[in-house]
Amino acid sequence: MPTVPNPRVDEARRFPVPVLPEIPVSAVNVAYFSAFAALAGSAIGALSGIVTTWLTLNAQERDRRFSEVMSRKEGLYGEFIDEAAKLLTDAITHKLDDASKFVRIYAVISKLRLFAPADVILAADQVMTRIIETYQAPVLDLNEMVKQRDPRDLDIVRVFSEACRRDLGSLSQFSRGLAASTMATPQTSYQDSDI
């Protein structure tokens, strides 16, 4: 039988495929290393952007929560001082005719007991005791009262105010210390109970 010419075979005989020299294994590994290094550099660059964003958002959230806690404390401390001043003024000039006057200040003290430190609560209780004692004392006009007592003794809210200032100052120092330590190493977020 006659053979049919195959164009592919004939072409392969005319143009032989060159044999490539063998590439050493170490040269191939170097190529892989540079490719992996490039990929690792890209991954590290992307990861550093993600970590930086997370740290920034975490710090902003912590600062927001801290500001809310400070505002809440400042508001309640101020509300207590306002109520105590009103009651003291009333106690100096009147006898206690309606116990419902104490409802608001007792509500504020109860709110303070939720988060205020012990020295602030103790000072608030002392203020309440002094107001009740003033209501029980005979009604005097202000000039007579000043003559009988040291005028500094009339400032019954002063000890409470100083305790509040210490508390708010310690919170500010805590916040600054936490911010400084966050710059050095990442911290986990804190709860309201931590501050």
C-alpha positions in Angstrom: 0.0 0.0 0.0 1.2 3.3 -0.9 1.9 5.7 2.0 0.0 8.9 2.1 2.2 11.9 2.7 1.5 13.5 6.1 2.2 17.2 6.0 2.9 17.4 9.7 5.5 14.8 9.7 7.2 16.3 6.7 7.2 19.7 8.3 8.7 18.3 11.6 11.6 16.7 9.6 12.3 20.0 7.9 12.2 22.1 11.1 13.5 20.1 14.0 12.6 21.4 17.5 15.6 22.8 19.3 16.4 21.2 22.5 16.7 23.8 25.3 19.5 23.6 27.7 18.6 22.5 31.2 18.1 25.3 33.7 19.7 24.7 37.1 17.3 24.3 39.9 18.8 27.1 41.9 18.0 29.6 39.2 14.3 28.6 39.2 14.1 28.9 43.0 15.5 32.5 42.8 12.8 33.4 40.4 10.1 32.0 42.7 11.6 33.8 45.7 11.5 37.2 43.9 7.9 36.6 42.9 6.9 35.5 46.4 8.7 38.5 47.8 6.8 40.8 45.6 3.5 39.2 46.6 4.4 39.3 50.3 5.3 43.0 50.0 1.9 43.7 48.4 0.2 41.7 51.1 2.1 43.5 53.9 1.3 46.9 52.4 -2.4 46.1 52.2 -2.4 44.6 55.7 -0.7 47.7 57.2 -3.4 49.9 55.7 -6.1 47.7 57.2 -4.4 47.7 60.7 -3.8 51.4 60.6 -7.5 52.0 59.8 -8.6 49.6 62.5 -6.4 51.3 65.1 -7.6 54.8 64.1 -11.3 53.8 64.3 -10.7 52.0 67.6 -9.1 55.1 69.1 -11.9 57.3 67.8 -14.6 55.0 69.3 -12.8 54.8 72.6 -12.6 58.6 72.7 -16.3 58.9 71.8 -17.3 56.6 74.6 -15.0 58.4 77.1 -16.5 61.7 76.1 -20.0 60.3 76.7 -19.0 59.0 80.1 -17.5 62.3 81.1 -20.6 64.2 79.9 -22.9 61.9 81.8 -20.9 62.3 85.0 -20.5 66.1 84.6 -24.3 66.4 84.0 -25.3 64.4 87.1 -22.7 66.0 89.3 -24.0 69.4 88.2 -27.6 68.3 88.7 -26.9 67.2 92.2 -25.2 70.5 93.1 -28.2 72.5 91.7 -30.7 70.4 93.7 -28.6 70.6 96.9 -28.2 74.4 96.6 -32.0 74.8 96.1 -32.8 72.6 99.1 -30.2 74.3 101.3 -31.6 77.7 100.5 -35.1 76.4 101.3 -33.9 74.8 104.5 -32.3 78.0 105.8 -35.5 80.0 105.4 -38.3 77.3 105.9 -39.2 74.3 107.9 -39.7 71.0 106.0 -43.4 71.1 105.1 -43.3 68.7 102.1 -41.0 65.7 101.9 -41.5 65.5 98.2 -38.9 68.2 97.9 -36.3 65.5 98.3 -37.5 63.2 95.5 -35.3 64.8 92.8 -32.1 64.9 94.8 -32.6 61.3 96.0 -33.1 60.2 92.4 -29.8 62.0 91.4 -28.0 60.3 94.3 -29.3 56.9 93.2 -28.1 57.5 89.6 -24.7 58.5 91.0 -24.5 55.2 92.9 -24.5 53.4 89.6 -21.1 54.6 88.5 -19.6 57.3 90.8 -16.7 56.4 93.1 -17.2 55.8 96.8 -15.8 59.2 97.9 -18.3 61.0 95.7 -21.2 59.0 97.1 -20.0 59.6 100.6 -19.8 63.3 100.0 -23.3 63.3 98.5 -24.6 61.5 101.6 -22.9 64.1 103.8 -24.6 66.9 101.9 -28.0 65.3 102.3 -27.4 64.9 106.0 -26.5 68.5 106.3 -29.6 69.6 104.4 -31.8 67.5 106.7 -30.0 69.0 109.8 -30.6 72.5 108.5 -34.3 71.8 108.0 -34.5 70.5 111.6 -32.7 73.6 113.0 -34.7 76.7 114.0 -35.4 79.0 111.1 -33.0 81.9 111.2 -32.5 84.8 108.9 -29.3 84.7 106.9 -27.5 87.4 108.9 -28.1 85.5 112.2 -27.0 82.3 110.6 -23.7 83.9 109.4 -23.1 85.3 112.9 -23.6 81.9 114.5 -21.7 79.9 112.0 -18.5 80.2 110.0 -19.5 81.3 106.5 -17.3 78.5 105.1 -19.6 76.1 107.0 -22.5 77.1 104.8 -20.8 75.8 101.7 -21.9 72.3 102.3 -21.5 71.3 98.6 -17.8 72.2 98.6 -16.6 68.7 99.7 -18.9 67.1 97.1 -17.6 69.4 94.4 -13.9 68.6 95.3 -14.6 64.9 95.2 -16.2 65.3 91.8 -13.2 67.3 90.5 -10.9 64.6 91.7 -13.0 61.9 90.0 -13.1 63.8 86.7 -9.4 64.6 86.9 -8.5 61.0 87.4 -10.6 60.0 84.4 -8.8 62.6 82.3 -5.4 61.2 83.4 -6.6 57.7 82.7 -7.7 58.7 79.2 -4.4 60.4 78.5 -2.4 57.4 79.8 -4.5 55.0 77.8 -4.0 57.1 74.7 -0.2 57.1 75.2 -0.1 53.4 75.8 -2.2 52.8 72.7 0.4 54.5 70.6 3.0 52.1 71.9 1.0 48.9 71.7 -2.5 48.1 70.6 -5.0 47.8 73.5 -8.3 46.1 73.6 -11.3 48.4 74.1 -12.5 49.2 77.6 -15.9 49.1 79.1 -17.6 51.9 81.0 -17.0 50.0 84.2 -13.2 50.3 83.5 -13.3 54.1 83.8 
